[in-house]
Amino acid sequence: MDEPFVIEPGDSTGVNLGGLGVHFKIGGHRTGGSFAVVEHPIEPGRLVMPHTHDDVDEYSYVIEGVVGARIGDHEVEAGAGAYIVKPRGVMHTFWNPGSRPARLLEILSPAKFELYFAEVAERLGQEMSPEERARVRDEMASRHRIRFDGTWVEDLKRRHHLRLLGE
């Protein structure tokens, strides 16, 4: 293996998805596909679109700030040092309810969902019509076995004074 065994704090590439950063720390190619690790800086007041993964579990460790989450029927708030478990097959979302940035370290198991983040940043960063953007988003979601559902969005935005990523 020609890659280092230590990943220093500045040793990663990253993308910004309109209020949610994705810093690629450990890719699935390093773990035989068993897991990947990304770091998510989250701007204050940002909400991730509720979604369900068919085949990926997410384990989030709150590094900094406070993170709100809804997992199925359960809504929680977690501060630095807490873990949030988002199992496959259960609709979930998360947000930064605070006035300061928050950061999550996220373990994706098995690895592969980290590839979705890179593809979204590349494909949706291009100039395209709203119709084309929706088609591309749906195509990527299908390929990565993720289903988006806006059912909770307006309630969460209203109660927590949030904006969806990219708004």
ABEGO torsion letter per residue (X at the ends): XABBABBBAABBBBBBAGGBBBBBABBAAAAGGABBBBBBBBBBGBBBBBBBBAABBBBBBBABEBBBBBBEABBBBBBBGBBBBBBBGBBBBBBBABABBBBBBBBBOBBGAAAAAAAAAAAAABBBBAAAAAAAAAAAAAAAGBBBBAAAAAAAAAAAGBBBBGX
